[in-house]
Amino acid sequence: MQERTIITSSLSKTFSVTGWRVGWAIAPA
């Protein structure tokens, strides 16, 4: 269960950062 939590957290963090960068790139346009 601990391993799964770490994987989910890592994936969520990566997705969050990617979404923020995409949103930041689209916002000015």
SEMITOR-547332 format. One line per 10 residues: number of its first residue (from 1); their letters; for each residue x, y, z of N, C-alpha, C. Coordinates in steps of 0.2 Angstrom, whole numbers, always signed. Layout:
<atoms>
NUM> A> X,Y,Z,X,Y,Z,X,Y,Z | ...
</atoms>
This chain:
<atoms>
1> MQERTIITSS> +4,-6,+0,+0,+0,+0,+4,+6,+0 | +10,+6,+4,+14,+12,+4,+17,+13,-3 | +19,+8,-6,+22,+9,-13,+17,+12,-18 | +11,+10,-18,+6,+13,-22,+5,+20,-21 | +5,+22,-14,+4,+29,-12,+9,+33,-15 | +16,+31,-15,+21,+35,-18,+21,+36,-25 | +19,+30,-29,+18,+31,-36,+12,+36,-38 | +7,+35,-34,+1,+40,-35,+3,+47,-34 | +7,+48,-29,+9,+55,-27,+14,+57,-32 | +18,+53,-35,+23,+55,-40,+20,+57,-46
11> LSKTFSVTGW> +15,+53,-48,+11,+54,-54,+7,+60,-54 | +4,+61,-48,+0,+67,-47,+4,+73,-48 | +10,+73,-45,+14,+79,-44,+16,+81,-52 | +18,+75,-55,+20,+77,-62,+15,+79,-66 | +9,+77,-66,+3,+79,-70,+1,+86,-68 | +2,+88,-61,+0,+94,-59,+5,+100,-62 | +12,+98,-62,+17,+102,-65,+16,+103,-72 | +14,+98,-76,+13,+98,-83,+7,+103,-84 | +2,+102,-81,-5,+105,-82,-3,+113,-80 | +1,+114,-75,+2,+121,-74,+6,+125,-79
21> RVGWAIAPA> +11,+121,-82,+15,+124,-87,+11,+125,-94 | +6,+120,-95,+2,+121,-101,-3,+127,-100 | -6,+127,-94,-10,+133,-93,-7,+139,-93 | +0,+140,-91,+3,+146,-91,+5,+148,-98 | +6,+143,-102,+8,+144,-109,+2,+146,-113 | -4,+144,-112,-10,+146,-115,-13,+152,-113 | -12,+154,-106,-15,+160,-103,-13,+166,-107 | -7,+168,-109,-5,+174,-112,-8,+174,-119 | -10,+169,-122,-13,+168,-129,-20,+169,-128
</atoms>
